[in-house]
């Protein structure tokens, strides 16, 4: 079984709320203020929604928590997030939601939906999120982020190469069919001019050495026209 850490749960929350403004370890005010594990802000004005998350990876961590009422005042929705079995159903306060983390798959599932609380979102918390995001956007990339970028570019190039190959194969099939249709029409024209059917190689043998002959169908047509004109002059 995969070990559950606060970091692994945070990553799962970030993925689940990828369409929100997501930040972890958010201060509720200036230096020395309480820190909520994560906040996800929905990109809408109506209603303004700031979902707070307090992650619990052990039973004792939950039992000894007495800070969550302060977190609730700063958000419009509030969840405890924990692996299954850490928090009992009857221990969840009325206005708090519960989200279960599954370490085997790294996914989350809401067990109890958090109600919308008509709290004014704390401006100091929003300001800290703005600072946090600014630092994230301007911080130099880590080695792992560079490796992830390289992997994404490589996969994109490989995918593009596969698509290009499929397009070439399709073009070749279309070209082959077109060539076949042209050869059938040419064979019928040859039979009408000379009175019998002939294979491509038989046609090539009929063309005198002084008339240039190549494998290209258009060139063969041109050579046959020259041969036909020469025979008609005799």
Protein Blocks (a to p, Z undefined) as FASTA:
>chain_A
ZZddfklmmmmmmmmmmmbccdehiafbdehiacdfbdcdddbfbdcddddddddfbfkl
mmmpcklmmmmmmpmbdcddddehkacfklpcfklccddddfknopacdfbdcddddbdc
dfklmmmmmmmmmmmmmpccdfklmmmmmmmmmmmmmmmmmmmmmmmmmmmmmmmmmmmm
mmmmmmmmmmmmnopacdfklmmmmpcfklccdfbfklmmmmmmmmmmmmmmZZ
